[in-house]
């Protein structure tokens, strides 16, 4: 094992939660290392939705104008198509924020932007190709993490370790933190289809008998998601690509002339959906945030933004104790207490939609009609502002209270 490194906070995972927390702590003068197991952030079919709550944080940091110079598409409304019935589900344009829309942006651009801003602070260090493997303990307290790098095993000692390494977290089971698995009736197949002149600008979902297709406008292509019954991917593959193409075009006929661009199954990526939540997010010396603490359903694309909110809340609560070298389980408990309520509410809404809409559609039937609640959105258009607020801002949106490079 190489020589030990020492830092104040070591964050495992260079996703939205880890990068945002690392940036905010370094901005506050806290010596911080972020570990990312890959060589870069270039991975396709990740959460590419930057919601108004996250754009508002960029504005609070004074970076919104620069951030929005990156290529992106604006999604101001979300629409559902149930057979021939069109329903505007959410209208984000009236939210009390600087940017009332979802910015569709490749996640690697978002993460590279955060990394470039964090690199301006001397207390920030990003270690690529560095995978957290094992927690280091001193009695009952976690005091660091062993990592695998290109040059071998290395140990990082830290006052606090943060597990932001996603729903397949390595550190969370090592800490023996029990989770409740809420289940999910579906998985998702992600793929791209070309956009052509004359296509709709709308981002939305198409609900048919037994199938759902979500189409996200990404400028020159549609980022598409076919929602399938849980565990149904292998059976669909056995039926062949022609069956897959027919399901998609049965939902959205105007895609028929471009389905040939899906030439093999390598172009179709499986997202295994899970919804779970840790009962306790921390141990002495360790905190879990983002998907490592609560795996979200892809419904609404809120996972990235909830993870970012976790990071902001953690930075707000922990920067001063980290500066003073006195982080306790009480501080970590307060982070969980702050974020547990919005997590529970968001997951409850997702689970309700899974049971009452997604499961019902995937089970099939004789006729596809929208649920009563969604039909009300059509008869009373102002009601679409309610899901817009829940989707765009969430419950208890966070604001940045950690300072920038405070005096020692």
HELIX and SHEET records of a PDB file:
HELIX    1   1 UNK A   16  UNK A   27  1                                  12    
HELIX    2   2 UNK A   52  UNK A   60  1                                   9    
HELIX    3   3 UNK A   64  UNK A   67  1                                   4    
HELIX    4   4 UNK A   92  UNK A   94  5                                   3    
HELIX    5   5 UNK A  107  UNK A  118  1                                  12    
HELIX    6   6 UNK A  170  UNK A  174  1                                   5    
HELIX    7   7 UNK A  233  UNK A  239  1                                   7    
HELIX    8   8 UNK A  241  UNK A  251  1                                  11    
HELIX    9   9 UNK A  253  UNK A  261  5                                   9    
HELIX   10  10 UNK A  265  UNK A  267  5                                   3    
HELIX   11  11 UNK A  290  UNK A  292  5                                   3    
HELIX   12  12 UNK A  299  UNK A  301  5                                   3    
HELIX   13  13 UNK A  303  UNK A  324  1                                  22    
HELIX   14  14 UNK A  329  UNK A  353  1                                  25    
HELIX   15  15 UNK A  354  UNK A  358  3                                   5    
HELIX   16  16 UNK A  359  UNK A  363  1                                   5    
HELIX   17  17 UNK A  372  UNK A  379  1                                   8    
HELIX   18  18 UNK A  381  UNK A  383  5                                   3    
HELIX   19  19 UNK A  384  UNK A  392  1                                   9    
SHEET    1   A 6 UNK A 124  UNK A 128  0                                        
SHEET    2   A 6 UNK A  32  UNK A  36  1                                        
SHEET    3   A 6 UNK A   5  UNK A  12  1                                        
SHEET    4   A 6 UNK A 152  UNK A 163  1                                        
SHEET    5   A 6 UNK A 141  UNK A 149 -1                                        
SHEET    6   A 6 UNK A 131  UNK A 138 -1                                        
SHEET    1   B 6 UNK A 124  UNK A 128  0                                        
SHEET    2   B 6 UNK A  32  UNK A  36  1                                        
SHEET    3   B 6 UNK A   5  UNK A  12  1                                        
SHEET    4   B 6 UNK A 152  UNK A 163  1                                        
SHEET    5   B 6 UNK A 286  UNK A 288  1                                        
SHEET    6   B 6 UNK A 282  UNK A 283 -1                                        
SHEET    1   C 3 UNK A  49  UNK A  50  0                                        
SHEET    2   C 3 UNK A 102  UNK A 104 -1                                        
SHEET    3   C 3 UNK A  73  UNK A  75 -1                                        
SHEET    1   D 7 UNK A  85  UNK A  91  0                                        
SHEET    2   D 7 UNK A  77  UNK A  82 -1                                        
SHEET    3   D 7 UNK A 203  UNK A 207  1                                        
SHEET    4   D 7 UNK A 212  UNK A 217 -1                                        
SHEET    5   D 7 UNK A 221  UNK A 229 -1                                        
SHEET    6   D 7 UNK A 186  UNK A 194 -1                                        
SHEET    7   D 7 UNK A 269  UNK A 271 -1                                        
SHEET    1   E 2 UNK A 179  UNK A 181  0                                        
SHEET    2   E 2 UNK A 276  UNK A 278 -1                                        
END                                                                             
